[in-house]
Amino acid sequence: MQLKRMLASALICCLTVGSGMTAAAGAEGTGRSFADLTGHWSKAEVEYLSQKGIIDGVEKDGKLWILPDKTITRAEYIKILVGALNKKSEETQAASFRDVNASHWAFKYVETAKKEGLVDGYEDGAFKPDAEITRAELATLLVRAYKLKEKPDHQIVFEDVSSSNWAYNAIKTAASNQLVEGTAENGKTWFKPAAAATRAESMTVIARYMKQLDASSSNTNGTDEKKDSSTPAETTTPGTTGNSGSGSSGGGSSSGSSSNNGGVTIALSGADLIASVGKGKPIAGTDGQGNTVELTGLNLIGFRGGANSINVETLAQENVFKASNTVVPGIVGPVIEFSTNGIPFNSATLTFNVGSIASSKNLVAAYFNETSNKFEFLNTTIPGDGTLSFVTNHNSKYVLIDKLAWEQAWKNNLSVTSGVYKPYVDYAFIIDSSGSMSWNDPSDLRKKAVTDLVYNLNYNSSSSMVNETVTVLGNVYTNSVHSESDRAAIIDFDNWAQLYSTFSADGATVASAVYQIDSSGGTNIFSGLQLAYEQFDKNGDPNHRFVAVLLTDGQDSPGIKDWNMIQTAYGKGVMLVTMGLSQEVDKLYLEKMALLGGGQYFQVLTAEELEASFKTVVETTRHNEFVDADQDGLDDYYEVTGMLLENGMLVKTSIDPLTGKDTDNDGFTDGEEMGQPEDVVITADMVPSGSELVGKTVKMFKNVKSSPTDPNDKP
């Protein structure tokens, strides 16, 4: 669903909070002093608008506030629009939009804008007054409202705005008119088009233009040659609408209008979308974690074909990314294939319902370039109504990625020299205490294995001593420990989970909790995971890396499982390693857990192997020295966390000391096939927009000779 017109000169100039900030247009003000503008970069422009009588601010605690760093909603824009154009508010009681009725604070402003022909809303009857507006949309509205033309003598090149971006021309034009700027990072300029625009940004661009008008008026002896530019500008040129409404696309039945290349605009949603592109069925798909993605809107601009030439399919991840043990970090939902049967178009906006996905606010769309075998991140709009939109200009396969999980995979591969690597670890040992342990581990060797580990937690002997408070089965203890040290927590699970010990750096304290573990009850694995993740949230040391180690000997108990919890925790930095004791475990189940949790699965056939297996887990996740347990020429740390390729995918191989040297049994060791990692500086095209990782150093496997998991692929 796409907002068709929202064009007005002062649309971007002033901002409101609820109904509490007034817009007094048409009268010069005396200027106000705002409490939150001291030292703020936008101070001069905001005060300029205040002097013009356009903004008043919000009064609180006896002071005036402008809230410059908050984002902007449609309703706030419309209120300012009506005031800036000096239009009388419409007093009708008939609502034009289903989500802005007479009780809504912005009702009269929205109705006035509707009466004046400034807004049409969405084809489903909604206006979405509380949706944010992105920087790309801000630039687009500014250019349209003032009918700006590009000035070739003042060009700015933004690294993250290519010709494929729907707002490319508008951003170029606004920048050439010196109304918008970018951010300088690593010697390059970035616009961040998908970021939500702030109040300060919106006030600044309008103030800059008004100052230009003032200067022009002054230069022409008081005659303003641009006085008509404040009149709302009608435009029907396809290819310029982008997603300036909410990022949502579609819009009821298809409609056509002439475009620059002879094409038409086709906007589809609801029943029309299902009947045409869906051929009578909703276009939806679900991944293995139960995440459902459904196409709800499709807007094709400058399209030279008909609806029968459009095809959108959802494909299973495993059918697209077929390489064994090759992982796309953070991928959520099915792969989306979009095709117009080769028929050209200017741009396409696809909108999906992702409201059932727990991490929907963290999703970003990416185009999988099958020629370069790389992912290219797209400007993605998430208005907060359960939908997600992205814009493209070509046929391809697209994926949705949890950007936090994607970044965590890269963080796991950061070199020590980057300044991001954390040398100490918080371990949460999640230990199965079900009744079957009485015969699978009759000698309680799992307790001995964990106890040996916690007595040998890594620490810096020269670090200062500090007091820690730890709770063991309800009893509170205070210990003196080194300030730089690994820590461990113990979670027991059978029919349900129980916290035996909170995080502690004192081995004796943790060991006392380990030996309280029994062997009785069922196997509720997810209850143990949930309790462990809660501990990381509440008590994890932000200066430590987080590793959860799950040991079980049986099948998980029935019931609904929150698989997304694992990937969400991974996005927060918690890596999950799973261990299966005995032949009765569900290996695929535990492998799936480890895959989502960014770790590795360990098969342990007998209790006698537990001690060596636990030791391997800790040594490989600690990574304070080179460990190559399977002698395959690769640091086991990277085999556990995944070896990062140039396209962002991870390769996971075996670290089994007995059979892990040559995972695919092709006669070449894993190290011979993978090569060794190199230090690579992360650039903006490698990670989602706005990532904190740009400029950091990552360990990347660039010299892969062949796949270590494919016996038919040899160096």
Summary of the structure (lengths in Angstrom):
residues: 715
radius of gyration: 29.2
end to end distance: 50.6
largest distance: 97.2
contacts: 2515
relative contact order: 0.08
helix: 26%
strand: 23%
